[in-house]
Amino acid sequence: MWVFFKTGFVSVVQVTQGGLCASPQSHYLDEVMVRSRSPQHLISFGCKPERIIATPHADYGYRVIMDRVEFITLLTGHARAIEYGNFKGAISAAGQASTAFLCALNDVWSVMFRFQINDKKGGKQ
């Protein structure tokens, strides 16, 4: 699951013993790994800095393993904090995000907008 919020982006996956995506038979079904490209995004999401694991050679450079209920609690907090009618506009107006993050959000928006146009035309996704 990808989660974008006003001060960051995280990717969340199931945990296995090796820290990779789990199969349904995993013994670790109660844990998720919250990953990010920036440690600050994990902190902004609600993760404690001391729990952040640096993984410089992985696709996501930072991660935290947490109980699924803890993740749900953090995600719910972000959902309850929604107070805007335009996500990108609210981030820009708040002045809390870096220019690089705003540019990345605009890139994601553009790619998904092209997907929508292609989908309306009956194109392949």
Buried (B, 14 or more C-beta within 10 A) or exposed (E): EEBBBBBBBBBBBBBBEEBEEBEEEBEBBEBBBBBBBBBBBBBBBBBEEEEBBEEEEEEBBBBBBBEBEBBEEBBEEBEEEEEEEEBBEBBBEEEEBEEEBEEBBEEBEEEEEEEEEEEEEEEEE
